[in-house]
Amino acid sequence: MSILVIAEHDNSNLKPATLNTVAAASEISPSVHLLVAGNSCQSVADECSAVEGVEKVLLADDLAYENQLAESIANLIKSASSDYTHILAPATTFGKNILPRLSALLDVQQISEIIEIISEDTFKRPIYAGSCIATVKSNDSIKVITVRATAFDPVNASGGSATIDSVSVEGVSDLSSFVGEEIAKTDRPELTAASIVISGGRGMQSGDNFHLLETIADKLGAAVGASRAAVDAGFVPNDYQVGQTGKIVAPDLYIAVGISGAIQHLAGMKESKIIVAINKDGEAPIFSIADYGLEADLFEALPQFLEELNKLNTIQK
């Protein structure tokens, strides 16, 4: 019984969520293969070959996969699917884009965002925005699964010695074409990999006010997130969004600023080790899950917080 994990990468580096997905796959079977599809991505394949627990790396290196369009990648995976009982990908934008198409091509159900593996055909996953946990069993011959990365500790990125096999280009689709992308450049850690996250909600009142969070984030070495309400209001881009319809995070410290605590937001961050909430509404639901709560006007609290951080930096220097 072999498991195929779809590696998420940018043609240069492997994304951290892949390591968590490999950990989940290893709980099902010791025979784990990684598929790397991209262009000029040999360095990613080399990185994957060193991942602990990986037996083989399949490399599809071709210009057709440079932008990892979901239709073409799904066709590629389908062509290799007969050798596997399970196909896994991280429950990120990448995985959520590809695997539904794959499950349709294979005519099987997809099992989304698993958080625990009971057996090779039985899994646990959150439903109702995390309020309940469902145990699901699949009788499909090939199980297509997305993995909530925060639920599994990552395997080591080194120590493995997997072989690398090249695979041919299969089923390149003309249903979509790459037009362009705009990527925000930042020195801050990636949201799902950060140990500290500071997020803002509708209470920030405008996108301009997010500079208050960004300044504090730079002091703490933190990532910046946002609630869906803040994203929908146009304060920040969609890739900032934390929640059921955004990114799932579980940092050591999560600071929620001006966030009321809608259930879909809580579903994306309630597994954080320590939660700090700042809100002027003492009845805000966010306080019900916060380890520490500050009932205050954020426009007074944040400058005071920054002032104290500056004092600490001065003392440390």
N, C-alpha and C positions, 0 to 999 in steps of 0.2 A: 504494500500500500504506500504509494508515493504522493506527496503533497507538492503542489506548485504554488509558489508565492510570487506575486507580481511586484517587482521592485519599483519603488517610486524614486525618481531621480531627476536631475536637470541636465543630463548628458555630461556632467562633470563630477557630481558628488551624489552619493546615496543619501536619501532623506531618512532621518532618524526613525520615523514610524515603521519603516520596513523591518527594523530590528525587533520591534515589539510584535510585529506580525509573524516573523520567523519563530519567536518564542511561543506564540499560540500554535503554530503549525507543528512545532516539536512536541507539543503535548498530545497531538493526534498520532503522529508517526515519527520515527527517527529518520525517515527518508524524506528530506526536504530539498527541493530544487528551487532555484530562483530564476525568473525570467527577466532579462534586461533588454528592453526594446528602446532604441533611440538611434542617434546618428553621431558618429565619432565618440562613442561611449565606452571604449575599451577600458578606460580608467575606472569606470563604474563597475564593470565586470570584474576587474582585478580586485576592487574593494569588496565586492560581493563574495569573491572566492575565499576571502579571509574571514568571513563572518562565521562565528561559532555555530555548529550544527547544520551547516549547509553542505550537502553532498555533491551537488552539481549546479553549475550556472549555465543557463541557456542564453546565448547572446545573439540578438537580432539587430545587427548594426547596419542601418541603411538610411539613406536620405528620406525615404518614405515615412520613417518613424521619428524624424527629427523633432516634430512638435507633438508627438504622442497623441494624435487625434484618436478619439475613442473608438470610432467605427473601424479603423484599420487595426488598432491594437486588439480589439475584441475578436476580429477575424483571425488574427495571428494566434491568439490564445486558443480559439476553437480548434485550429489545425493541430495543436499539440495536446488537446484535452483528453484524447483517448487513452493516454498513458497515465492518467491521474484520477484519483478518487475524490480529491478535494482541490479546489482552486481558491486561494485566499489573496486578499489585498487589504491595505489599510483603509479604514473608514474615513478617508480624507476626501477632499474634492476630487483628487486623482482616482481613487478607488470607486467612489460613488458615480463617477462619470463612465467608467468602463464596465464594471461588473453587471449592472442591469442589462446592458446590451448583450453581454456574454450569456447571461441566464436566458434571455429571449432566444438567442441563437441555438442554445443547447436544449431549449424547452424544459427547463428545470426552474424550481423556485429559488430565489435568492434569500439567504439568511443574513440579515443586516445587523451590524454593530454588536457582534457577540462580545460578552464580557467574561464568560466562563465556559470551559469545555467539560461536559459530563462524560461523554464517550465519543467514539468516532462519528456517531450520527445524532447526538443530542447535545444541545447547547443552551446557554442562558443569554437572553438579550433584554434590554430595557424597553418598556412600552409606556405609553401615556406620559411622555416627557420624563421618563425615569421614575415615575411614581410607583410603578409595578415592574417586577421582573418576570418575564415569560420563559418557560422551559419549552423548547421546540425540538421536535424530532423529525429528521428528514429521511425519506425512503428513496430519494433520487440516487441514481448510480454515480453521478458526479455532483458534489455539493459545492455550490458557489457561495462564498462567505466573505463579508467585510468584517474587519476586526477593529474594535475600539482600542486604539493603541494604549490609552492610559490604564486599561484594565490588566495589562500584561507587562511585566518587567522586561526590558530589552535584553537580548543576548549580547555577548561581547562582540565588538566589531572586529576583533582580531583573534587569532588562534586557530582558525580553520584552514583547510587546504583543499578546497573543492576544485574539481576539474572545470574547465570552461569549454563548452561545445558551441560552435556556431550553428545557427538555424537559418534556413532560407526565408526569403520574403514571401509571405502568404496573404492573399486576400486583401490587397490594398484597395480601400474604398474610395469612390469618387463622389460619395454623398456629401462630403464636407471638404473644405479647404482652409488652410491657415491664412488669415488676413493680417494679423498683427497682435501685439501684446504690449501692455504698459506695466512695467515692473517697478515698484517702489524700492529705491535703494536705501538701506538703513544698516547701521552697525548694531542695532538691537537684536537680541536673539529671536528666533522664529517662535511664533505664538505657542504652538503646541509642544515646543521643546524647552521653553523657558522655565526656570525654577521660581521666578517671581513674575507675576502678571498684575498690571494695574489697568482697570477697565473703567470706562466712563459710560454714563447713560444719558437719557433725555435731560437729566438735570444739569448737564454741562451747557445747555442752552444754545450752543453754536459750535461749529467746527473750529473756529478760531480759539475757543477756550481749551481745546485739547492740548494746546502747547503747555498748559499747566501740568497735565499728566505726563507729557513727553519729557519735560524737564526733570520731573521726579524719576521717571523711568530711567533716564540716562544716569542719574545719580546712583540708582539701585542696581543697574545692569538688568533691568526688567524689560519685558515685552509690553506693548500697549494693545489693549482690546477694547471692545465696545459691545453694548447691548444691541439687540435688533432694532429697538426704538431709535437709538442714535444713528444706526446705519440707514434706516428707512427715512429718517429726517434729513439725510445727506450730510451729516456732520463729518463722517469718515468713510473710507471705502469699505466694500463688502468683506474684504479679506481680514478686517479687524473683528468681525462678528464672532462672539462667543455664545454658544447656545445650541439647542437642538437643531436649528437650521443653519448653524455656523460651525465653529470649531469646538471640539471637546478638549478641555484642558484640565490638568490636575497638578498644578505647581505646588511647591512647598508653601508659597504665600500668594494669596489672591486678594487684591485690594479692589473693592467695588465702590466706585464714587458716583453718587447721583443715580444709582440704579435701584429701582423699586423692588425688583426681585420677581419678575414674571416667571411662571413655571418653566417656560421654554428656555429662559436664560439659566435658571438654576440647574437644569438638566445638563448644561455644558460645563459647569464649574463646581458643582457641589462636592466632588471627590477631592477637592484641593485640601492639602494638609491643614493649613490655617487660613481662615477667611476673615478679612477685616472689612467692615461696611461703614461708609460715611454717607449720611443722608439726613436732611433736615426734618424728614417725616418720621417721627418715632414709631409710627404704625406700619412702616414699610415692611413687606414680607421678607426682604433680604436679611433683616435682623433675626429672623427665626432660625436661620442656619449659620449666622456669623459667630465666630469664636470671640471676636471683639467688635463692638459697635460704638460709633461716635455719632450722636445726634447733634449735627451742626451744619451750618451753611458751608458748603464746600468751597466757596470763594473766599471764605475766611480761614477754613481749616487747611487747605492745600498750601497757601503761602507760609503758614506757620510750620507745616510739615517740612517744606523745603528749607526754611530757615534753620530748623533743627538739624536737618541732614547736612547743611553747609557747616554748622558748628562741629558736627562729628568729623567731617572731612578735615576741618582745620586742626582739630585735636590730634587726629591720626597722623597728619603730616608733621 
